[in-house]
Amino acid sequence: EVGFDEEYADSGTFTFERERDLSLSNNVKDLLEKVDMALQKIEQGTYGICDACKQPIPEERLKALPHATLCIECKQREEKRH
């Protein structure tokens, strides 16, 4: 017989694992969308141009974050607003 406490613990473990898997899945989907957007920008000739200020995104930033759509300054402004 499985005691109530064991069932409760198993339920909690299952819930935690399901939430973790959902989170990982959502992160992968988000990253794929960003990569697809970057590929579209390459095709359109707008890759590496900040969506906000229309200035070039520094190469160092694109090397670190190839799907970046904002330069560092515009990204910082966006984060301050949120």
N, C-alpha and C positions, 0 to 999 in steps of 0.2 A: 504494500500500500504506500502510495505517495502522500505525504502529509501536506496540509494546507500551505505551510511555509515554503516547501519545495516547489509546489505548483506556482505559487505567487512569484518566487524567484525565477523560475523558468519563464514565466510570462513576461517578467521585467527584462530578462535577457533577450527574449525574442523581440520585444518592442524596441529595445536599444539597437539591436542588430538591424532591424527593419528600417529604423530612422537613419542609421549610419549609411546603409545601402542606398536609401532614397537620396540622401544628401550627396553621396558620391556620384550617383547617377545624374542628379541635377547639375553638379559642377562640371561633369563631362559634357552634358548637353550645352551648357552655357559656353564652355570653351570652344566647342565645335561651331557654334553660331558665330563666335568672334573670329575664328579662323576663316569661316566661309565669307564673312564680311570683308576680312582683309584680302582674300582672294578676289572678291568682286572689285575692291578698290584697285588692286593691281591691274585687272582687266580694264578698268575705267581710266587708269592713269592718275588716280588720286591717292595712291598708297603713300603714306609718309607725310601727308598734309593734315594738320590739326583740323578737326571738324568745327571747332569754335572760332579760332582766330585766323585760320587759313594759312598759317605759317608752317614751314617745314618742321617736322618732329625730328629732334636730334637723332643721329644714327645710333648713338649709345643706347638711347631709350628703346629704339626699335630692335636692337640686338637683344636687349634684356626682355622686352615685351613686344614681340613681333605683331601682335594684334592691337597695339595701342592706337587709339583714335584721337587722343588729345595729347598736346605737348604737356610737359611737366607743370608749367604755370597754370594752364587752363584746368588740368586735372586737380591741382591743389585748390583752385577757386571752386570747382564743382564740389569737392569734398567738404569745404567750409560751409557751403550752402546746405548740405545734408547733415 
